Amino acid sequence: VESVSDTGLVSFTVIEKPSSNALRTHSELPAEEFEGAAAADDGQEAVILSYVMGMLTNFKTLPLDRVHNMLKMFVTEPPYNKKIQELEAILDKLVVAEKLEVDG
């Protein structure tokens, strides 16, 4: 579901209803929960997906640039090195898989 936000920013929200698993931290979320959405490019995509799902579970909605900046700060193993356009493509996969909702 896409719509233009009032600020003109693209933001993402987790679609799935919170469960007891929603309170787990990003490091506890197994890559298998993403149903193969992670490509085997550099092994980093699964890590990114785990962090993003954790962030959006805690913050509910975040703009793309904030997600990108948080990943640059917190993903160190392997170091986060994606461009914002690459991150958007990864998040778009989750939108198609109906794991995330995009606004903007």
Disulfide bonds with the S-S distance in Angstrom:
none
